[in-house]
Amino acid sequence: MNMINMLAILLVLAIAGFLVFRVLKARKNEEVEEDVEQDDKTYSLEKMEEFVRRRLDEITKINLYDIGLSEEELRRRKNKKYELKKALKGCTYGDVNDKKYVKELIFDLLSKEYGADETNISKAIPFDIPSLLTSQDKFDILIYIYKQQFGYEALTELIKKYNLAALKYVAGEAKPCYVITPEEIDDIYEKEDILLNYEDKLKIVTQRIYQSYKGYSSIDEIRDMNIDGVSGGVSGLPESFLSQVAQTDGDYLDQILDNKVPRACDAIWIFFQGKSIRLAFLSFGTESELKRVCQNIYKYNNPGQLSDSNGYKINEMKDGSRVVVVRPSMSETWAFFVRKFDVKRATLEQIITYDGKEDAIDLLKYLVKGARIISLTGEQGCGKTTMLMAMIENIYETMNIRVQETAFELHLRKIYPTRNILSFRETETVSGQEGLDVQKKTDGSVNIIRRGCNRSRSILDDTSSPSCI
């Protein structure tokens, strides 16, 4: 009997021990899974960006006098701190040199302080698993690779190589349109057969962090390219429309929430060789991100505050690009328009390329040299400003040039630094007419007047000047 009791007790103890072992093992597995999950989150783009923001904030706000540095070290650290603060401010104005400086610092912070290496960098962007890459990931990689070879012509070369600027039919559109689809980007990525090393991957991650932190979101690299322009928020459904849809059509609202219907924050367009092309594979993600870009992109030279009572701003960026920003309630949604002018290409021979071009070019040259009053008109984006830049080359160098603009766009002194040229623009306190009146009191021989006129911008005449364009 005692033997049976003993066996029963041993059996109970064995079962209890086995159950305890299973519970402890399950808890250990849960802890390991939690550690792995936490490790994955540690090297996500969001966590890395949070670290970069915090470190750069610490660097720019630290009180160097409390650290007990030597005089030489204090001077060096003060200069570095000043240079960083200047670069952080300048990169939001479109300064590519400041952008490069900030990105190099972010690269060093991630590699030297955060611990990014070859084994964990792919947790931020799944470089090694193409099926997990989004269209934006693939586009960022393509632009990075092309930029190594073609510089700021990268986007132009990519579009030309794969004929992406052609009219095409896409799902949901009854008529052909200019659009670059996610499927095209996926197909191009497969054809390119790209191989990236660790440094390449970290530089791409650095760019993604930079564009969310101090850059212009998904258009940051596109804005730097040598294209005619880029705009955002100009198509898709405004945020205010969602509440109206929710009250009338629940199924349509579900499609919007599932991203089957484009929203305003999904609208990214480029202006390329006279064509407006929608980049259907890119998005700002949220209305707040589009708003952030609009609030930052026009700030160069402190043009004033964009507010509900002053719903638009026209300004230039540091590289000479023209930027126009609008906001509700003046417009139905936040939107911006960046127009770029490539002054290096502005010659009549490069602009006019059709049969019989020689006669047209000679006529324009004779009109300019003959000091005739000339008016250039046309629809938006047809090339009036570029044509004007090309014509100015034929004005005699002995003639002084005075320019009146709504916003600085011609930047003629960059092209002709030794010529007598002065440009004026409208401000909140000085109208275009007042600027023109001041011009007449200077020693100008040629007056160039660029002003908007209904749908098109006309370059008007002024008969008080010997020559006027």
Secondary structure, 3 states (H helix, E strand, C coil): CHHHHHHHHHHHHHHHHHHHHHHHHHHHHHHHHHHHHHHHHHCCHHHHHHHHHHHHHHHHHCCHHHCCCCHHHHHHHHHHHHHHHHHHHHHHHCCHHHHHHHHHHHHHHHHHHHCCCCCCHHHCCCCCCHHHCCHHHHHHHHHHHHHHHHHHHHHHHHHHHCCCCCCECCCCCCCCECEECHHHHHHHHHHHCCCCCHHHHHHHHHHHHHHHHCCCHHHHHHHHCCCCEEEECCCCECCHHHHHHHHHCHHHHHHHHCCCCCEHHHCEEEEECCEEEEECCCCCCCHHHHHHHHHHCCCCCCCCCCCCCCCEEEEECCCCCEEEEECCCCCCCCEEEEECCCHHHCCHHHHCCCCCHHHHHHHHHHHHHCCCCCCCCCCCCCCHHHHHHHHHCCCCCCCCEEEEECCCCCCHHHHCCCCCEEEEECCCCCCHHHHHHHHCCCCCCEEEEEEEECCEEEECCCCCCCEEC
